[in-house]
Amino acid sequence: MQKIRDNKRSSWRGWSRLLAGLAIAALLAGCDAVVDKTVHLKMGHDLDQSTPVHKAMVHMAERLEELSDGSMELKVYSNGQLGSERELIELLQIGSLAMTKVSASPMESFVPKMKIFSIPYVFRDHEHFWQVLESDIGRDMLAAGETVGLRGLGYYDAGSRSFYTVDTPVHKPSDLNGLKIRVQESQTSMQMVSALGGSPTPVSWGELYTALSQGVVDGAENNPPSFFISKHYEVCKYYTLDEHTYVPDVVLISDYVWDSLTEQQQQWLQQAMDESVEYQKKLWAEATDHALEEVQKAGVEIIRPDKTLFMDQVESMHDAYKGEPVYDLLQQIQSM
């Protein structure tokens, strides 16, 4: 009985490791060499199969199979089949799912440094953005999640986020005054919209089309491919390319699953990931150009504002981080 009571006092981490061990036994079907020597990995995400990100994951799966000579298999589940972003992260933490892709914005709840991506006008342009991601700064942020069971394998391009509105053209920050703007569940994103004069309103991605149609929100902010694929352009007729943030997607693997792989298997997986990043960058650039062309054909007015007006409006947000670790990170990035 004493032993039972002692077991009940085990820490959450102890229980999670036990659960992870059981889950990994199912995930990595190579445990019984007589039955199956192939390592089976599952990857879930909430995007449509037509997106460059999903296509890049499929490319990663194909390359992993080739590199491992068929001894590793990665199966990709799209459209939230395995859960929401938050649920997928939690499944990784206990080892019940091998991999996922999430936006960097919700990741700031797990890795505080990642709030840097939601702070407006941190990056000068797309080239500067990738320079940072591929530097020690970007690699350190990927590694920071290991303390909560989440190992980052790499970043996918999600372009720059800009405002789109139903019936109010936005040429300057004051045009956002009084408008309800949908944001992700990120405190930093909410602060940004408030600083620009809008009213930040969290709405789930799946409910946003209806929210825009019914006037629950007056607009939202996202990259061109997402604006197009979501069909939000059917409701929103103004797209202001202020490019306030560059928020990448982050590919994660459960730390428990990663530790269960051999060093060779880890190398194969990382190589497949790295190759899929370059493939996705190319697809993303093509998708961005195509999206802007198509929404204009559908009657959307593309506005290219003076970005300095928006930069000046949120400068106080940068100063507000003085004394915090993220401010030092901000200074490092802007000095690159």
C-alpha positions as CSV (number, residue, x, y, z in Angstrom):
1,M,0.0,0.0,0.0
2,Q,2.9,2.4,0.8
3,K,4.3,1.8,-2.6
4,I,0.9,2.6,-4.2
5,R,0.7,5.8,-2.2
6,D,4.3,6.7,-3.2
7,N,3.4,6.2,-6.9
8,K,0.4,8.5,-6.5
9,R,2.8,11.2,-5.4
10,S,4.9,11.0,-8.5
11,S,5.5,14.3,-10.3
12,W,3.6,15.3,-13.5
13,R,6.9,14.8,-15.4
14,G,7.2,11.3,-14.1
15,W,3.8,10.4,-15.2
16,S,4.2,12.2,-18.6
17,R,7.4,10.1,-19.2
18,L,5.5,6.9,-18.5
19,L,2.7,8.0,-20.9
20,A,5.3,9.0,-23.4
21,G,7.0,5.6,-23.2
22,L,3.7,3.9,-23.9
23,A,2.8,6.3,-26.7
24,I,6.2,6.0,-28.3
25,A,5.8,2.3,-28.3
26,A,2.9,2.8,-30.6
27,L,4.5,5.6,-32.6
28,L,7.7,3.9,-33.2
29,A,6.7,0.5,-34.5
30,G,10.2,-0.7,-34.8
31,C,10.2,-1.9,-31.2
32,D,9.3,-5.5,-32.4
33,A,12.0,-6.2,-35.0
34,V,10.2,-9.5,-35.9
35,V,7.0,-7.6,-36.9
36,D,8.1,-4.3,-38.3
37,K,11.5,-2.6,-38.5
38,T,10.1,0.6,-39.9
39,V,9.8,3.7,-37.6
40,H,6.4,5.2,-38.1
41,L,5.9,8.9,-37.2
42,K,2.7,10.9,-37.2
43,M,2.5,14.6,-37.9
44,G,-0.6,16.7,-37.5
45,H,-1.4,20.3,-38.4
46,D,-4.5,22.5,-39.0
47,L,-3.9,23.8,-42.5
48,D,-5.5,22.9,-45.9
49,Q,-3.7,20.4,-48.1
50,S,-3.4,23.1,-50.8
51,T,-1.0,25.3,-48.7
52,P,2.7,25.5,-49.4
53,V,3.3,24.3,-45.8
54,H,1.4,21.1,-46.2
55,K,3.1,20.4,-49.5
56,A,6.5,21.0,-47.8
57,M,5.6,18.5,-45.1
58,V,4.7,15.9,-47.8
59,H,8.1,16.6,-49.4
60,M,9.8,16.1,-46.1
61,A,8.0,12.7,-45.7
62,E,9.1,11.7,-49.2
63,R,12.7,12.7,-48.6
64,L,12.8,10.9,-45.2
65,E,11.7,7.7,-46.8
66,E,14.3,8.0,-49.5
67,L,17.1,9.0,-47.1
68,S,16.3,6.1,-44.7
69,D,15.8,3.6,-47.5
70,G,12.3,3.0,-46.4
71,S,13.1,2.4,-42.7
72,M,11.3,5.6,-41.6
73,E,7.8,6.7,-42.5
74,L,6.2,10.1,-41.8
75,K,2.4,10.3,-42.2
76,V,1.0,13.8,-42.4
77,Y,-2.6,14.6,-41.1
78,S,-4.0,18.0,-42.3
79,N,-7.0,20.1,-41.6
80,G,-6.9,19.7,-37.8
81,Q,-7.8,16.0,-38.0
82,L,-5.7,15.3,-34.9
83,G,-6.7,18.5,-33.0
84,S,-6.2,22.2,-32.8
85,E,-2.7,23.8,-32.6
86,R,-2.9,23.9,-28.8
87,E,-4.1,20.3,-28.6
88,L,-1.3,19.1,-31.0
89,I,1.3,20.8,-28.8
90,E,0.0,19.1,-25.7
91,L,0.0,15.8,-27.5
92,L,3.7,16.3,-28.3
93,Q,4.5,17.1,-24.7
94,I,3.3,13.7,-23.5
95,G,4.7,11.9,-26.5
96,S,1.3,10.9,-27.9
97,L,2.1,12.6,-31.3
98,A,5.5,12.8,-33.0
99,M,5.4,16.1,-34.9
100,T,3.4,19.2,-35.6
101,K,3.5,22.6,-37.2
102,V,2.3,25.7,-35.3
103,S,2.5,29.4,-35.8
104,A,5.2,31.1,-33.7
105,S,2.6,33.4,-32.1
106,P,0.9,30.8,-29.9
107,M,4.4,29.3,-29.1
108,E,5.2,32.4,-27.0
109,S,3.2,30.8,-24.2
110,F,5.7,28.0,-24.2
111,V,8.9,29.8,-25.3
112,P,8.7,33.5,-24.2
113,K,11.4,34.5,-26.6
114,M,9.1,33.8,-29.5
115,K,7.0,36.8,-28.7
116,I,9.7,38.7,-30.7
117,F,7.8,37.5,-33.9
118,S,4.6,39.2,-32.8
119,I,6.3,42.6,-32.1
120,P,5.7,44.8,-35.1
121,Y,8.5,46.0,-37.3
122,V,11.3,44.0,-35.8
123,F,12.5,42.9,-39.2
124,R,13.5,45.3,-42.0
125,D,12.5,43.0,-44.8
126,H,12.1,39.4,-45.9
127,E,15.9,38.9,-46.3
128,H,16.6,40.3,-42.8
129,F,13.9,37.9,-41.4
130,W,15.6,34.8,-42.9
131,Q,19.0,36.1,-41.9
132,V,17.9,36.0,-38.3
133,L,16.1,32.7,-38.5
134,E,19.2,31.0,-39.9
135,S,21.5,32.6,-37.3
136,D,22.3,31.5,-33.8
137,I,19.4,33.6,-32.6
138,G,16.9,31.5,-34.6
139,R,18.5,28.2,-33.6
140,D,18.5,29.1,-29.9
141,M,14.8,29.8,-30.1
142,L,14.2,26.4,-31.6
143,A,16.2,24.8,-28.8
144,A,14.4,26.8,-26.1
145,G,11.3,24.6,-26.2
146,E,13.2,21.5,-25.1
147,T,12.6,22.5,-21.5
148,V,8.9,21.9,-22.1
149,G,9.2,18.8,-24.2
150,L,9.2,20.5,-27.6
151,R,12.2,20.4,-29.9
152,G,12.2,22.7,-32.9
153,L,13.4,21.3,-36.2
154,G,13.1,24.4,-38.3
155,Y,11.0,27.2,-39.6
156,Y,8.6,27.5,-42.6
157,D,8.0,30.8,-44.3
158,A,4.6,32.4,-43.5
159,G,5.4,35.7,-45.1
160,S,4.4,39.0,-43.6
161,R,1.1,39.8,-42.0
162,S,-1.0,42.8,-43.1
163,F,-4.4,44.2,-42.4
164,Y,-7.5,43.4,-44.5
165,T,-10.9,45.0,-43.9
166,V,-14.5,44.5,-45.0
167,D,-15.4,48.0,-46.1
168,T,-12.9,50.5,-44.6
169,P,-9.7,51.3,-46.6
170,V,-6.7,51.6,-44.3
171,H,-4.1,54.0,-45.5
172,K,-2.8,55.1,-42.1
173,P,-3.0,53.9,-38.5
174,S,-5.9,56.3,-37.6
175,D,-8.0,54.5,-40.2
176,L,-8.0,51.5,-37.8
177,N,-9.6,53.6,-35.0
178,G,-12.8,51.9,-33.7
179,L,-12.4,48.8,-36.0
180,K,-12.6,45.4,-34.4
181,I,-9.6,43.5,-35.8
182,R,-9.3,39.7,-35.4
183,V,-6.0,38.6,-33.9
184,Q,-4.5,35.3,-32.9
185,E,-4.5,34.3,-29.2
186,S,-1.3,36.3,-28.5
187,Q,-1.0,39.0,-26.0
188,T,1.7,40.7,-28.1
189,S,-0.6,40.7,-31.2
190,M,-3.4,42.2,-29.2
191,Q,-1.1,45.0,-27.9
192,M,0.0,45.8,-31.4
193,V,-3.5,46.3,-32.7
194,S,-4.3,48.4,-29.7
195,A,-1.2,50.5,-30.3
196,L,-2.4,51.1,-33.9
197,G,-5.8,52.3,-32.7
198,G,-7.8,49.1,-33.5
199,S,-9.8,47.0,-31.1
200,P,-8.2,43.5,-31.0
201,T,-10.7,40.6,-31.0
202,P,-9.5,37.0,-30.7
203,V,-11.5,34.7,-33.0
204,S,-10.5,31.2,-34.0
205,W,-9.3,30.7,-37.6
206,G,-12.2,28.3,-38.4
207,E,-14.8,30.8,-37.3
208,L,-13.3,33.9,-38.9
209,Y,-15.1,33.9,-42.3
210,T,-18.5,33.9,-40.5
211,A,-17.3,36.5,-38.0
212,L,-16.3,38.8,-40.9
213,S,-19.6,38.1,-42.8
214,Q,-21.7,38.8,-39.8
215,G,-19.9,41.9,-38.6
216,V,-18.5,40.4,-35.4
217,V,-15.2,41.8,-36.6
218,D,-14.4,44.5,-39.2
219,G,-11.2,43.0,-40.4
220,A,-8.2,40.7,-39.7
221,E,-4.5,40.5,-40.5
222,N,-2.7,37.7,-42.3
223,N,-0.4,36.9,-45.2
224,P,-1.6,36.9,-48.8
225,P,-1.9,33.1,-49.4
226,S,-4.0,32.8,-46.2
227,F,-6.2,35.7,-47.2
228,F,-6.8,34.0,-50.6
229,I,-7.1,30.4,-49.6
230,S,-9.5,31.2,-46.7
231,K,-11.7,33.1,-49.2
232,H,-11.8,36.0,-46.8
233,Y,-11.4,38.2,-49.9
234,E,-15.0,37.4,-50.7
235,V,-16.0,39.5,-47.7
236,C,-13.0,41.9,-47.3
237,K,-12.5,44.3,-50.2
238,Y,-9.4,46.2,-48.9
239,Y,-5.9,44.7,-48.3
240,T,-3.3,47.0,-46.8
241,L,0.2,45.7,-47.3
242,D,1.7,47.4,-44.2
243,E,3.6,44.2,-43.4
244,H,3.7,44.8,-39.7
245,T,5.0,41.4,-38.6
246,Y,6.9,38.3,-40.0
247,V,5.6,35.4,-38.0
248,P,7.1,32.0,-39.1
249,D,5.6,28.6,-38.8
250,V,7.6,26.3,-36.5
251,V,8.0,22.6,-37.0
252,L,8.2,20.7,-33.7
253,I,9.0,17.2,-32.6
254,S,8.2,15.7,-29.3
255,D,11.4,15.6,-27.2
256,Y,10.5,12.1,-26.1
257,V,10.1,10.9,-29.7
258,W,13.4,12.6,-30.7
259,D,15.3,10.9,-27.9
260,S,13.9,7.5,-29.0
261,L,15.5,7.8,-32.4
262,T,19.0,6.7,-33.1
263,E,21.6,9.4,-34.0
264,Q,21.4,8.3,-37.7
265,Q,17.6,8.5,-37.7
266,Q,17.8,12.0,-36.2
267,Q,20.2,13.1,-38.9
268,W,17.9,11.7,-41.7
269,L,14.9,13.5,-40.2
270,Q,16.8,16.8,-39.8
271,Q,18.1,16.6,-43.4
272,A,14.6,15.9,-44.7
273,M,13.4,18.9,-42.7
274,D,16.1,21.2,-44.0
275,E,15.4,20.3,-47.6
276,S,11.7,20.8,-47.1
277,V,12.4,24.4,-45.8
278,E,14.1,25.3,-49.1
279,Y,11.3,23.7,-51.1
280,Q,8.7,25.5,-49.0
281,K,10.3,28.9,-49.5
282,K,10.0,28.5,-53.3
283,L,6.4,27.4,-53.1
284,W,5.6,30.3,-50.7
285,A,7.0,33.0,-53.0
286,E,4.9,31.6,-55.9
287,A,1.8,31.3,-53.7
288,T,2.1,34.9,-52.6
289,D,2.3,36.3,-56.1
290,H,-0.6,34.2,-57.2
291,A,-2.7,35.2,-54.2
292,L,-2.3,38.9,-54.8
293,E,-3.1,38.5,-58.5
294,E,-6.3,36.5,-57.8
295,V,-7.7,38.7,-55.0
296,Q,-7.3,41.8,-57.2
297,K,-9.2,40.0,-60.0
298,A,-11.9,39.4,-57.5
299,G,-12.2,43.1,-56.8
300,V,-10.0,43.6,-53.8
301,E,-8.1,46.9,-53.6
302,I,-4.5,46.4,-52.7
303,I,-3.2,49.4,-50.7
304,R,0.6,50.0,-50.3
305,P,0.8,52.6,-47.5
306,D,3.7,54.6,-46.1
307,K,5.0,52.0,-43.5
308,T,6.8,54.6,-41.5
309,L,3.5,55.9,-40.3
310,F,2.8,52.5,-38.8
311,M,6.3,52.1,-37.5
312,D,6.2,55.4,-35.6
313,Q,2.8,54.5,-34.1
314,V,4.2,51.3,-32.5
315,E,7.6,52.6,-31.5
316,S,6.4,52.8,-27.9
317,M,5.9,49.0,-27.9
318,H,9.6,48.5,-28.4
319,D,10.5,50.8,-25.6
320,A,8.0,49.1,-23.3
321,Y,10.2,45.9,-23.4
322,K,13.2,47.6,-21.8
323,G,14.5,45.6,-18.9
324,E,13.1,42.4,-20.3
325,P,15.2,39.7,-22.1
326,V,13.2,40.2,-25.2
327,Y,14.4,43.7,-25.5
328,D,18.0,42.6,-25.6
329,L,17.0,40.1,-28.3
330,L,15.2,43.0,-30.2
331,Q,18.4,45.0,-30.1
332,Q,20.5,42.1,-31.4
333,I,18.2,41.5,-34.3
334,Q,18.0,45.1,-35.3
335,S,21.8,45.4,-35.2
336,M,22.2,42.5,-37.7
